[in-house]
Amino acid sequence: MDKVYAAARALALLLAIAAAFVAIPNLNVAAALVILGIITGIGASTDDGIRIMLAVLVLPAIGVALGNIPQIGEQLGAIATNLGLNIAGVGATMVVRRVIALLKGDWAPAS
């Protein structure tokens, strides 16, 4: 399964970059990036939770800042925004995994 998570991560990176430069017809890029992030989040290490949540908060701001660069800023900003969408999917999955773990702990029989 690790290969599936790695493939989803690589595909999301390629899609985030490609979508910044080329319009992809008949594809909702935002939804695809979030879905790939959810798949990646299933296999993500729980130790990276803080870093992932920080990236969710910081990437949109980086996208806005990069958008001010002449000539290529718009594309760089779009890449950062697209990566932020993907990381948001990863973060959402990690939050759900944590909630499930807490619920299991609450309902597990005491030993």
Secondary structure, DSSP 4 states (H G I P E B T S, - for coil): -HHHHHHHHHHHHHHHHHHHHS--TT--HHHHHHHHHHHHHHTS-GGGHHHHHHHHHHHHHHHHHHTTSTTTHHHHHHHHHHHHHHHHHHHHHHHHHHHHHHHHHHHSPP-
